[in-house]
Amino acid sequence: MSEQISGVVESLDDLDPAEYFSTSRDQVVLAVKIMPVFGTLDLSLVMAVVDAANEAGFALVREQPLRDEFLLCVFDAYEDQD
């Protein structure tokens, strides 16, 4: 069974791609803040997290709202294509 990491990303300062998207992991679960100000939807942080994941070899496979201000994102590592 592979190691799984979970975390909360509330700002770009919280995003450490090397820590979250390590090559030793097959799956990463992150809660990404989507409402920095009550009632204001901002997906720029989600876009930054998805871009960082893609660059590290991970794909967004599932997402769902978590409370009112977060989006729960599940990333799986790309499968090696020999």
C-alpha positions, 0 to 999 in steps of 0.5 A: 500500500502506498503512502497517502498524504493529506493537507489543507491549502489556504494560500499559495504560501501553503503550497509546497509541491515537493512535499505534497506531490512526492514521487513516492506517493500514488495519491494525494488528498488536499482541501483547497480554499475556494472562498477567501472572502465569505460569498466570493468564489475564487478558483485561482488557488485551485488552478495553481494546485492543479498546475503544480500537481500536473507538473509533478506527474499527478492528475486531479481525479475527484473533487467535491465541496467541503463545507462552504469554503473548501474544495476537496481534491484527490490527485492520483499519480500518472501511471508509468507508460513503458 
